[in-house]
Amino acid sequence: MKHAKGLSAADRDARSRLHQLLKQADGMVHGSLIRMRRRCGNPNCHCATQDRKHESWYLGVTQKRKTRMKHIGKHQETVVRRWLDADRKARNLLDQISAEAWKRLREE
């Protein structure tokens, strides 16, 4: 069944969920959370004497064929994961809205 504006129930639902997501999200970020393991360079550190490297998180994204990375501190990890999840959900909803638009174009 179509709404007066010509939108299907699936299209209206996806738009509504996207609107709710945008209102509720405290942020969105596109990229990937990457765990890096490195040696620090201090000859007295455990990473130099044992096989235990320092672990840290980075947010990575490729834009205009260049990779950017930003260090993510332990206190930021939860927030960044939440932002990544919101971005992923928004992109999925936009894909659904686009698919519905393609259906409408085929029907006309």
C-alpha positions as CSV (number, residue, x, y, z in Angstrom):
1,M,0.0,0.0,0.0
2,K,1.3,3.4,-0.9
3,H,1.0,6.7,1.1
4,A,-0.4,9.8,-0.6
5,K,3.2,11.0,-1.3
6,G,3.8,7.7,-3.2
7,L,6.0,6.2,-0.5
8,S,5.7,2.6,0.4
9,A,5.3,1.4,4.0
10,A,8.9,0.1,3.9
11,D,10.2,3.5,2.7
12,R,8.3,5.4,5.3
13,D,9.6,3.0,8.0
14,A,13.2,3.3,6.9
15,R,12.9,7.1,6.8
16,S,11.3,7.2,10.2
17,R,14.0,5.0,11.7
18,L,16.7,7.1,10.1
19,H,15.1,10.3,11.6
20,Q,15.0,8.7,15.0
21,L,18.6,7.6,14.8
22,L,19.7,11.1,13.8
23,K,17.8,12.6,16.7
24,Q,19.1,10.1,19.3
25,A,22.7,9.6,18.2
26,D,25.3,11.7,20.1
27,G,27.6,11.4,17.1
28,M,28.5,9.4,14.0
29,V,31.8,8.6,12.5
30,H,32.7,6.6,9.4
31,G,35.7,4.4,9.6
32,S,37.1,1.3,11.3
33,L,38.5,0.7,14.8
34,I,41.9,-0.8,14.4
35,R,44.0,-2.4,17.2
36,M,47.7,-1.7,16.8
37,R,50.5,-3.5,18.6
38,R,53.9,-1.9,18.7
39,R,57.2,-1.6,20.4
40,C,57.8,1.7,22.1
41,G,61.6,2.0,21.5
42,N,62.6,2.1,25.1
43,P,65.3,-0.6,25.5
44,N,64.3,-1.1,29.2
45,C,60.6,-1.7,28.5
46,H,58.9,-5.1,28.6
47,C,58.1,-4.8,24.9
48,A,61.9,-4.8,24.1
49,T,62.8,-7.7,26.4
50,Q,59.7,-9.9,26.1
51,D,57.3,-10.7,23.3
52,R,54.6,-8.4,24.7
53,K,53.9,-5.2,22.6
54,H,52.0,-2.1,23.6
55,E,48.4,-2.2,22.4
56,S,46.4,0.8,21.4
57,W,43.3,1.6,19.3
58,Y,43.1,3.9,16.2
59,L,40.2,5.1,14.1
60,G,41.0,4.6,10.5
61,V,39.3,6.0,7.4
62,T,40.2,6.3,3.7
63,Q,39.2,9.6,2.1
64,K,40.3,10.7,-1.4
65,R,42.7,7.7,-1.6
66,K,44.5,8.7,1.6
67,T,44.2,6.8,4.9
68,R,43.9,8.9,8.0
69,M,44.3,7.4,11.5
70,K,43.5,9.0,14.8
71,H,44.6,7.5,18.1
72,I,41.7,6.5,20.3
73,G,42.3,6.6,24.1
74,K,40.8,4.0,26.4
75,H,38.3,6.6,27.7
76,Q,37.1,7.3,24.1
77,E,36.7,3.7,22.9
78,T,33.1,3.2,24.0
79,V,32.0,6.5,22.5
80,V,33.8,5.8,19.2
81,R,32.2,2.3,19.0
82,R,28.8,3.8,19.6
83,W,29.4,6.4,16.9
84,L,30.6,3.7,14.4
85,D,27.5,1.6,15.2
86,A,25.2,4.6,14.6
87,D,27.0,5.4,11.3
88,R,26.6,1.7,10.2
89,K,22.9,1.8,11.0
90,A,22.4,5.1,9.2
91,R,24.1,3.8,6.0
92,N,22.0,0.6,6.1
93,L,18.8,2.7,6.3
94,L,20.0,5.0,3.5
95,D,20.6,1.8,1.4
96,Q,17.0,0.7,2.1
97,I,15.6,4.1,1.2
98,S,17.6,4.1,-2.0
99,A,16.3,0.6,-2.9
100,E,12.7,1.8,-2.4
101,A,13.4,4.7,-4.7
102,W,14.7,2.3,-7.4
103,K,11.5,0.3,-7.0
104,R,9.4,3.4,-7.6
105,L,11.4,4.4,-10.7
106,R,10.9,0.9,-12.1
107,E,7.2,1.1,-11.5
108,E,6.7,4.4,-13.2
